[in-house]
Structure formats: structure tokens, C-alpha cells
Amino acid sequence: MNKLVKQGLVWLGAATIAVSLIACDSLFPPQGDLVERVSDGDTLILKSADGKKFTVRFACIDAPEIAHSQTEKKSKITQDVNQFVWGMKAKTRIEELIKQTDNRVKLNITDSDRYGRKVAEVRSKDGTFLQEVLLKEGLAKVYRPYLSKCPSRDIIQQAEAQAQKQRIGIWSDRKFIDPWDYRKANNSHRMKRTTDLKY
């Protein structure tokens, strides 16, 4: 009988702790916005506390592009392959960092862009500044046209300078084309192909 009472008390204690933990989660919901998906090395799809989805573009930086269409995925053009390889490395690194802190991030929104995305400095729940990590590891470049809107511009520039000096990531790759130049060239090719098709 004494053994049964002890087991009952142990079970009762465990149940009490479990209920308390559930109550704590509802009283103190997790901090930050939930990351639904990492679209690429500098874009996230998030879900706010009220359940609404929204897109966030990383402020201050530009990460290499990833392949979106089947045509891009099958491309054998050296510039495409090179860009997409680095783009996937940046995307994978962001996914790793976010998973380490329960897929939650804290935003410092600095602007919104023409596509309706929020532009923000993004930190994981433990305070890791995601843009800084990408720059330090040579997986992105500072996007200077909007640097004036970047509250952490000193940190950002120092991180890039460090990677450049150590020739890390894209800084070690002579074939790498800056993402903004790659997009510009790609858009020109698309427009030319469309014009050619019309005639």
C-alpha cells in the first residue's frame, strides 16, 4: 500500500508540473515572430502572434540569388550555377541559425519595400544578428544604396570587411557576381528573349 501511495504521489507531482508548464506557455507566449519558411538567404516568411503571415527582407545586406524556376534549376550557365550555389549556402545557414532558437526571430523594422515586404534587422531569439553572421561568413554583401537606413551599419560594415580581408566565402570566389549585378544582367537577358520572341 505504501508503495502505491508513493507511486501515486510521483504521478500526481509529474501531472502538476506538466499542467504548470502548459499554463506558463499560455500566460507567457514565446517571444518573437515565428518563421514559417526561409525563402532565400535574405528573405523570410513569418507568422505574427495573431496568426497573420508576412514577408521580411533583411535590411542592410544582399545575399546571392537562388534558383526559382525549373529553367533556372537546370541552367548550365556558369554565372547561374555559381550564383545559385552561394545562394543555397546562405539560405541553409539562415535555416540552421533559426532552428537553433525554436524558429523564432526578433525584428527591428526599418522600412518596407515596393513589394510590400517589411525590411528589418533580424535577430534570433538568443540575440544572434543574422545579417552579421552572413557577412562574417562571406555569404552576403553589404547593400550600400540603403545603408543609411541601417541602424547597425557599423557592425554590418565591420563584418563584411573582416570576411573580405580573410577572403571567406564569396570573397574567395573570383567568378562571383554581386547579386544586384546578377539580377540586372538576368533581367536584361529576359527582356531580350521576350523581345526576340515577338519578332
N, C-alpha and C positions, 0 to 999 in steps of 0.2 A: 504493500500500500504506500509506504514511504517513497519507494522508487517511482511509482505512478504520479505521486504528488509533485516530486521533483521534475519529472518529465513535463508534466502539465504546466508548471511554473516557467520552465525553459521555453516551451512553445508560446505561452502567453506573453513572455518578455519579447520573443522574436516578433510576434504579431504586432505588439505595441510599437516596436522600433520601426517595422515596415510601414505601419499606418502613419507614424510621425513623419517619416521621410516623404511619403506621398503628400501629406498635408503641407510640409515645408515647400515642396515644389510648386504647389498651387498658391501658397501665400507669398513665396519669393520666386517668381518665374525666372528661368535662366536669363542672364544678361546678354544683350546684343541681338542682332538680327540673324536669322537662320539662313545659311547658304543652301539654296536648293540645288544649284549647279554652277560649276566653273565653266563659263563659255569658252574662254581662251586665257592667255596669260595676263590680261588686264581687264577682264570683264566678268562680273558675277551676276547670277540671278538670285535674288534674296526674297525671303518671306518675312514681313514685319510681324510684330506681336498681334496685330489684328487680322492676320492671315492674308494680307494683300501682297502680291508678287510685284517686284520692281527690279530694274536693271541698274547696276552700278558700274561705271567706268572708272578705273584707277586714275586719280589725279597725278599730275607731275611726270608720268612716265609713258612710254610706248613700248609694248612688248612685240616680238616678232609675230607675224600672222600665222594662222593655222589653216589647213585646207578645209573648205566648207562644202564645196560641190564634188560630185563624183569625178568631174573633169579635172579639178584641182588635185584630188587624191591620186589620180592616175598619171598626173603630169610627170614627164621625164626631164623637163627643162631644169637645168642646174639651179637657176635662181629660185624657182618654185620649191624644189626639193630642199635646198639649203634653208630657205625661209621657214618652211613648214617643220623641219627637224627642230630648229631652235624654238619655234612657236610651241611645239608639243612639250619640249623640255620646260618652258616657262609655265605652261598650263599644269603639267604634272607637279611641278614644285609648289605651285599655289594650292593644288588639291591636297598635297601632303601636309602643308602648314595648317590648313583649315581643319583637316581631320584630327590633328593633334589636340585641338581645343573644341571638340564636340560640334564642329561645323557652325560655330558662331563667330561673328565679327562685330567690331565697333566701328562706326563710320564718323568721319569728320567731313560733312558735305561742304564742298567749296563752290559748287556751280551745278548747272545742268547743261547738257549739250543739245544740238539741233535734232537729235533722235529721241529726245525726251528722257535720256538716261541721267541719273544723278552722277555727278563727278565728285569723288571723295578720296580722302586719305583713308586707307583701310588697315585696321589693326586687328589681330586675332584676340581672343578672349584674354590671353596671357600678356597682351601688350606688344607682341611682335609686330613691327611695322612692315607689312607685306611688300610695299614698294621698295623699301630699303633693302630687303633680302634679295629681291630680284636684281636690283642694281649691283649689289655687292658680289653676287654670283655670276654676273655678266649675262643675265637672261633678259635684260631690258635696257633701254637708254632713256636718259632724261629727255622729256618733251619740252624743249625750250620755249616754243611760242606761248605756252600757258604757265610758265614757271613763276610769273608774278602772282598767280592765284594759288600758289602752293605754300601753305603755312610752314611746312618743314623743308623749305628749299635748301637750307644749308646742309641738313642731313642727307638729302637726296643727292646734291652735288658731290659731297664728300664720298658717298657710297660709290657713285659712278667713277670718280677719279681714282679710287682705290682699285676697282676692278680693271680699269684701263691701264693703270701703272703695272699691275700684276699680270696683264694680258689673260684675264679669266674669261671663259665663255665666249661670247660673240667677239670680244676684243682679240681673241686668238685666231679668229677666222677671217682670212683675207677676202674670202668670197662673199662675206655677209654684206647685205644691203640694208640700210636703215629702213625700218618698217614704213615710214612715211614716203620714202623714195620708191620702195617696192609697190606700195598702193598706187602711187601716182603713175608709175610705169604700167602697172596692171590695168588701171582704168583707161589709159591711152590705148593699150592693145585691144581691150574690149570694145571701145568706141570705134577703132579702126575696123575690127572684124564685123561689127554691126553695119558700118558704112559700106564695106565691101559686099556684104550680103544684099544690100539694097540695089546694087547695080549689076 
